[in-house]
Amino acid sequence: MAVCYRHPDRETGVSCSNCGRPICTNCMTSTSVGMRCPECAKQKTQVRRLDSFDRPVVTIALIAINVLVYFGGSTRAGFLSDYGLYGPAVANGDYYRLVTSGFLHGGLLHIGFNMYILWFLGQILEPALGRVRFGALYFASLLAGSFGALLFSPTALTVGASGAVFGLMGATFVMQRARGMDPMRGGIGPLIVLNLVIGFLPGLNISIGGHVGGLIGGALAGYVIDQLQTRRIGGWIAPLLVCVAVAAAAVIASLARVSGYA
């Protein structure tokens, strides 16, 4: 894990979007082009300190929605089958399942693990990307995960935020690499490998396709967004268009995959 250039005793996964130096939460300053170190932030006005104002509100909202859906619907008979990802149902017009499945979970361990990783990654990515771009990245990853699940097992009922979470892991990986950091030493690399390996263990009923699809979609969107921000291309709208493009491609591919089940 890299350490803050101003506080060597503090590990961090965030770097200044301008100079690339690792910075901790106390040194982060939120700007329209990402997080800045104190020196680079002096070039801007009307900035806000992360530790005082920029809470990961989108991350908190996503976790709250997942928890409310779980406790509000887990006791209802047929709730998962009505809103989970199932190829033949999607082919017959239940397109909402591509999204709703990402907010359903099959047990406390399932939702607890996903929400823990979402909280961990949200604190890294949301301040660096901004709330809107982080939210767009999340949903693009979710839809990419839905496509991966349908591609590998279209007739299996699939639920869980794993696809979206893997997308955030993929985005974190490529963004750390772009800043000269080693994701394998920083923790995100081993976390991805561990979770991919767990998916192949027998008897766990884990959607490998959902994990891989979300990982690829999130990594692709994260890489392009990072390049746009670093080079200051397209302002704030270009990263959103990237996420929309990934999401649209995932939806089109998903519908094409299940078209034979209508």
Secondary structure, DSSP 4 states (H G I P E B T S, - for coil): --B-SS-TT-B-S-B-TTT--B--GGG-EEETTEEE-HHHHTT-SS-EETTTT---HHHHHHHHHHHHHHHHHTTSTTHHHHHSB-HHHHHTT-TTHHHHGGG--SSHHHHHHHHHHHHHHHHHHHHHH-HHHHHHHHHHHHHHHHHHHHHH-TTS-B--SHHHHHHHHHHHHHHHHHTT--HHHHSHHHHHHHHHHHHTSTTS---HHHHHHHHHHHHHHHHHHHHHHHTT-STTHHHHHHHHHHHHHHHHHHHHHHGGG-
